[in-house]
Amino acid sequence: MADDVSGDQLVLIKIEGMHCHRCQQAITKALQANPGVHEVEVDFPSGQASVLYDPASVTVRALMDTVVQAGYRATGFSQGRGGHAHQ
């Protein structure tokens, strides 16, 4: 049975401290380990991670804490709706 993603939210987390694509992969892995996280896209050039997640399972604060625990700085975020990541 597929996850119901209709209630999902999209958050863009600004990340400082990424130096290479290995950093990008480490952050992606760390974020994907959170419950309720359905999709993670970390963009090294722009220093941002976009995360599609279920707000009933995980908070933005927890996601940002994950980035910090992975050894990077989460400097801010902007919230969007799932499925509409057009900026």
C-alpha positions as CSV (number, residue, x, y, z in Angstrom):
1,M,0.0,0.0,0.0
2,A,1.4,3.4,-1.0
3,D,2.0,6.1,1.5
4,D,-0.7,8.8,1.5
5,V,1.3,11.9,0.7
6,S,-1.6,14.3,0.4
7,G,-0.8,15.8,3.8
8,D,2.9,16.1,3.1
9,Q,4.7,19.4,3.5
10,L,7.8,20.6,1.7
11,V,10.5,22.4,3.5
12,L,13.6,24.1,2.1
13,I,16.4,24.1,4.7
14,K,19.4,26.4,4.1
15,I,22.6,24.6,5.0
16,E,26.1,26.0,5.6
17,G,29.2,23.9,5.9
18,M,28.8,21.7,2.8
19,H,32.2,21.4,1.0
20,C,31.6,18.7,-1.5
21,H,29.2,16.1,-2.9
22,R,30.1,13.7,-0.1
23,C,28.7,16.3,2.4
24,Q,25.6,16.3,0.2
25,Q,25.2,12.6,0.5
26,A,25.8,12.6,4.3
27,I,23.0,15.1,4.8
28,T,20.7,13.3,2.5
29,K,21.2,10.0,4.4
30,A,20.8,11.7,7.8
31,L,17.5,13.4,6.7
32,Q,16.2,10.2,5.1
33,A,16.6,8.4,8.5
34,N,13.9,10.5,10.1
35,P,10.4,8.9,10.3
36,G,7.9,10.5,8.0
37,V,10.5,11.8,5.5
38,H,9.5,10.7,2.0
39,E,11.9,12.5,-0.2
40,V,15.1,14.4,0.2
41,E,17.0,16.4,-2.4
42,V,20.1,18.2,-1.3
43,D,21.5,20.8,-3.7
44,F,25.2,21.4,-3.0
45,P,25.6,24.5,-5.2
46,S,22.7,26.4,-3.6
47,G,23.4,25.0,-0.1
48,Q,19.8,23.8,0.3
49,A,18.0,20.7,1.2
50,S,14.4,20.2,0.1
51,V,12.5,17.7,2.2
52,L,9.1,16.2,1.5
53,Y,7.8,15.0,4.9
54,D,4.7,14.1,6.9
55,P,4.2,16.8,9.5
56,A,2.3,14.3,11.7
57,S,5.5,12.3,12.0
58,V,8.4,14.8,12.1
59,T,8.9,18.5,12.7
60,V,11.0,21.0,10.8
61,R,12.9,21.6,14.1
62,A,13.8,17.8,14.2
63,L,14.9,18.0,10.5
64,M,17.1,21.0,11.2
65,D,18.5,19.3,14.3
66,T,19.4,16.3,12.1
67,V,21.4,18.6,9.9
68,V,23.2,20.0,12.9
69,Q,23.9,16.5,14.3
70,A,25.4,15.5,11.0
71,G,28.0,18.3,11.5
72,Y,26.5,21.1,9.4
73,R,24.7,24.4,10.1
74,A,21.0,24.7,9.3
75,T,20.6,28.5,9.0
76,G,17.0,28.8,8.2
77,F,14.1,27.3,6.2
78,S,11.1,28.2,4.1
79,Q,7.9,26.2,4.1
80,G,5.9,25.0,1.1
81,R,3.2,22.5,0.2
82,G,4.0,19.0,-1.0
83,G,4.0,18.6,-4.8
84,H,4.4,22.3,-5.5
85,A,8.1,22.9,-5.3
86,H,8.2,25.6,-7.9
87,Q,10.2,28.7,-6.9
